[in-house]
Amino acid sequence: MIKLFKVKEKQRELAENANGKSPIKKQSAGELRLHKDISELNLHKTCTMAFPNGKDDLMNFEVTIRPDEGYYRGGTFVFSFQISSIYPHEAPKVKCKTKVYHPNIDLEGNVCLNILREDWKPVLNINTIIYGLFHLFTEPNHEDPLNQDAAAVLRDNPQLFESNVRRAMAGGYMGQTFFPRCI
């Protein structure tokens, strides 16, 4: 019986190709849910979304955050999102493409945000993640760091931390690490 369905499906594909139509691509449950999330997106006024691979590839996109308050005010930070086909049962993979001096983002772009790890639940969505990322820039968290040095400076000397953030965003070296301009 199963083979019969496979044969029928193959015949339908061949018939569609013979008629000059391209075969119909079936969307995964993850793609359907992501499409819903994107259609219901309510971005902060300083956030934008782009699809570098075109609108046909919804599973890979970028979000740009331009904080209008806090230590990172005036900066531009780009995040890449990779969504698996089993989304929302698996959290999206999010990386910061902009090198940034931040206690919750390491120099390789890994992001420490609880909802991307142990606190992920299928009821969360892309909007929630973007607001979480935005919140990291308005209120960095020195208690759960990926960049230990930045966290220690934020905890012990907030004025020096602010000076370091401004210097890194303006472009240049912080110790041995070069930060490209992002203001």
C-alpha positions in Angstrom: 0.0 0.0 0.0 2.8 2.4 0.9 4.6 1.8 -2.3 1.4 2.6 -4.2 1.3 6.0 -2.7 5.0 6.6 -3.5 4.3 5.6 -7.1 1.2 7.8 -7.4 3.2 10.8 -6.0 6.0 10.2 -8.4 3.5 10.0 -11.3 2.0 13.3 -10.2 5.4 15.0 -10.1 6.3 13.7 -13.6 2.9 14.9 -14.9 3.4 18.4 -13.4 6.9 18.6 -14.9 5.6 17.5 -18.3 3.0 20.3 -18.2 5.7 22.8 -17.7 4.9 23.5 -14.1 7.6 23.3 -11.4 7.0 20.7 -8.8 5.1 22.0 -5.7 7.4 22.2 -2.7 5.7 21.0 0.4 6.2 23.3 3.4 7.4 21.7 6.7 5.5 22.4 9.9 8.5 24.7 11.0 8.1 26.7 7.8 4.4 27.1 8.3 4.8 28.2 11.9 7.7 30.6 11.0 5.5 32.2 8.2 2.8 32.8 10.9 5.4 34.3 13.3 6.7 36.6 10.6 3.2 37.7 9.6 2.4 38.6 13.2 5.7 40.3 13.9 5.6 43.5 15.9 9.1 44.9 15.7 10.4 47.7 17.9 10.8 50.8 15.8 14.6 50.5 15.8 14.6 46.9 14.6 14.5 45.6 11.0 14.4 42.2 9.3 16.0 41.2 6.0 16.2 38.0 3.9 19.7 38.0 2.4 18.9 34.7 0.5 15.6 36.1 -0.8 12.0 35.7 0.4 12.0 32.0 -0.8 14.4 31.2 2.1 12.3 32.1 5.2 14.3 29.8 7.4 17.4 32.0 7.3 17.2 35.7 7.9 18.8 38.7 9.6 17.6 41.1 12.2 19.2 44.5 12.7 18.9 46.2 16.1 19.7 49.9 16.6 19.3 50.6 20.3 18.0 54.1 21.1 18.9 54.0 24.8 21.5 52.5 27.2 25.2 51.8 26.7 24.8 50.7 23.1 22.7 53.7 21.9 23.4 54.6 18.3 25.1 51.3 17.4 24.0 48.9 14.7 24.0 45.2 15.5 23.1 42.4 13.0 22.0 39.0 14.1 21.6 35.9 11.8 18.7 33.5 12.5 18.7 29.9 11.4 15.4 28.1 11.9 15.2 24.3 11.8 12.5 22.4 10.1 11.2 21.2 13.5 10.7 24.8 14.8 9.1 25.6 17.2 10.1 22.4 19.0 13.7 23.5 18.7 15.0 27.1 19.4 16.4 29.1 16.5 20.1 29.4 16.2 21.0 33.0 16.6 24.4 34.6 16.1 25.6 38.2 16.3 27.4 39.1 13.1 28.6 42.4 14.5 31.6 42.0 16.8 30.6 43.7 20.0 32.0 44.3 23.5 29.1 42.9 25.5 28.9 40.6 28.6 26.2 38.4 27.0 27.7 38.1 23.5 31.1 36.5 23.0 33.6 37.6 20.3 32.5 34.7 18.0 28.9 36.1 18.1 27.4 33.5 20.4 24.5 34.9 22.3 23.7 34.2 26.0 19.9 34.5 26.2 18.0 32.0 28.3 15.1 31.6 25.9 17.5 30.4 23.2 18.7 27.6 25.5 17.1 26.0 28.6 14.1 28.2 28.8 12.9 27.7 25.2 9.3 26.6 24.8 7.3 26.0 21.6 4.9 28.7 22.7 7.7 31.3 22.3 8.2 33.0 18.9 10.5 35.1 16.8 9.0 38.3 18.2 9.9 37.1 21.7 13.5 36.4 20.7 13.9 39.8 19.0 12.6 41.6 22.1 15.0 39.5 24.2 18.0 40.6 22.0 16.9 44.2 22.2 16.7 43.9 26.0 20.3 42.7 26.1 21.4 46.0 24.7 19.2 48.1 27.0 20.1 46.1 30.1 23.2 43.9 29.7 23.4 41.2 32.4 26.7 40.7 34.1 25.4 37.7 36.1 25.1 35.3 33.2 28.1 36.2 30.9 29.7 34.8 27.9 32.3 37.5 27.9 33.7 37.3 31.4 35.9 40.4 31.1 33.1 42.7 29.9 30.9 41.3 32.7 33.5 42.0 35.4 34.0 45.6 34.2 30.2 46.2 34.1 29.8 44.8 37.6 32.8 46.6 39.1 33.0 49.9 37.2 30.0 50.8 35.1 31.6 54.1 34.0 34.6 52.3 32.6 32.3 49.8 31.0 30.4 52.6 29.2 33.7 54.1 28.0 34.8 50.7 26.7 31.5 50.2 24.9 31.8 53.6 23.2 35.4 52.9 22.2 34.6 49.5 20.8 31.6 50.8 18.9 33.7 53.7 17.4 36.1 51.1 16.0 39.5 50.1 17.2 41.3 47.9 19.7 40.2 47.0 23.2 43.3 45.2 24.5 44.2 42.6 21.8 40.8 42.6 20.2 39.9 44.7 17.2 36.3 45.9 16.9 35.0 47.3 13.6 33.0 50.5 13.7 29.3 50.0 14.3 28.0 53.5 15.0 
